[in-house]
Amino acid sequence: MSNLRAYLAANYMSGPKADAILARENDPTLKKKRKKPKNEDYVGGVAAKDDTGAGGLKMRDEDEWKLRGVEDVDLEVLGRDLTTFKKSKNAWATVGSSALPLSSSVKTEEAGPSSPLADVKAEPDADGEVAAPPTKKRRGGLKTAAQLRAEVEAAKAAKSPSPEPPGEEENRNKTVHRDASGRIVDVEKLKAEEREREEEEKRKEKEREEWSKGIVQRRQREERVREERDMADRDVGRHAGDAAMNRELMEVERWNDPAASFLTSKKKTKSRRRRPTYQGAPFPNRFGILPGFRWDGVDRSAKDPDRKLSFEARFFQAQNSRARKELADQQFSMEDM
């Protein structure tokens, strides 16, 4: 019997009870419990007589306390309250599905709270997904086109999951940026503001460069661009009978033209509507701006209280004096040669 218990504990049991059984069987120092004789007249395999003085043997009643104290020694089993097996009301397990439809409450009662079927139904899969629902029974017989179409659509819907909203995946994969205080920072908005700021700086820089140049130079540049645009529309080939080219050449005045003094009439130029300009030698200035056509020739620019000439006049006077001095020095150095 002891070998059977050790075999069952080693192969079919687990827990503290099985460990205690195996420890007791393998420990040679422990004294095994003797079997009690079925016949009360025999104690230790020897017949007990009614006579107390025969053979030096004692009756069981007199020696019972010693036998219990010496022979009936047994180890206390640890973990007696911790049971490893659960008893169920019904040990039969249903294989497959029953012929008759049963309600969920009846199935639960039959299976029992601790049965393997109840545990399998209650616990989800290892991946965290609940077990797939049972397949629906197919009905036989003739079916209409609408019923077949509905079944096909239901099968497709079951196979293909519902698509996510268009912005759901982007929002899920979007990185959330926060500042030092923990507030959410919109990176796209900050980039747009930085881009607008850079464009504004470029525009202002371009305006400063444009206004730092002279107004006359800008007008001349615009006139040159307009002429180049007109020339792009003209033919590449030019010939001697080109009236526009001949008119432009005739309007050019040259200071060393020997036949200019023989002209009796002024050249007829094509009249253009332009602003009137001052006729005469204008007062020099650093930017080359011509005076108005009503100027009377008086310099009214800002002057210092203790000086009679303006800054523009003194500036050009100093340049002329420097050029005249350089010329005189050059002539004096080359006088002895």
C-alpha positions, 0 to 999 in steps of 0.5 A: 500500500505504501509503495502504491501511495508513493507511486501515485504521489510521484506520478499523479500528484503535486503539492505539499501533500505529495512532497510529504508522502515522498519524504516519509517513504524515502526517510529510513529513520522514520519507523513505519506504522504497524498494522493493527491485528484484526483479532483483539486476542492477539497482540504482536502476533502472539495469542493473549490469554485471559490469565495475567501471569501466563507467559509474561504477556499483558492484555491489550487493555493494559498495554494499549497506552504504551502501544499507542505511544510507541507504535502509532507514531506518524508524521503530521502532514503539512498543507492538509487544508491545501487541496490540489484536486477539486471535486465536481458533482459530475465527473463526465465530460461532454465531447462535441455538442449535444443533440438537444439545445441546452441553455447556458445556465444548464451547461454551466451547471452540468459542467460545474464551476471547476470543470475543465470545460468551464475553465476553458470557456471562462479564460481567454486565449494566451494572446488576450483574445476570447475564443472564436464564437461557434460557427452558425448552422447552415440552413438547407433548402432553396434560398432566394437571391437576397438571402444568398447575397446577405450570407456572402456579405456577412461572410466578407464582413466577418473575414475583413475587419472594419476599416479605421477612420482616415485620421485615426492611424495618423493620430495614433502614430503622431508624436506628441511634443511637450515643453518644459512645463508639460504643455502640448506644443504644435510643431507644425504651427511653430514651423509655419510661424517661423517660415512666415517670419523668415519670409517677412525678413527677406521682404524687408531686406529686399526693400532696404536694398531697393531703397538704398539705390538711387531713384534715377538708377531704378528708373533707368533700370526699368527703362532698360528692362522695357527695351529688352522686352520689346527687342525680344518681340522683334525679328533677329534679322536687321536690314538697311531698310529697317525704319525703326533702326534708322530713326534711332540712329538719326536721333543720336547726337554726336559732338564731333559730327562734322555735318551737324553745323549744316543742318538747317532744321531740327530733327523731327523726333517722335513726340512722347508724353514725358514730364518736363525737366530742367533745361540747363546745368543742374547742381551736382549731387551724390545721387544724380537726381535732377532738379525740378523744371521750375528750379531757379538755380539757387541752392537751398539745401541744409547748411551749417550756421557758420558756413555758406555752402551746403554739404553737397557743395563742400563735398564736390569742392573737396573732390575737385580740390583733391583732383587738382592737387594730384594733377599739380603734383604730377606735373611738378614731379615731371617738370625736370624730365 
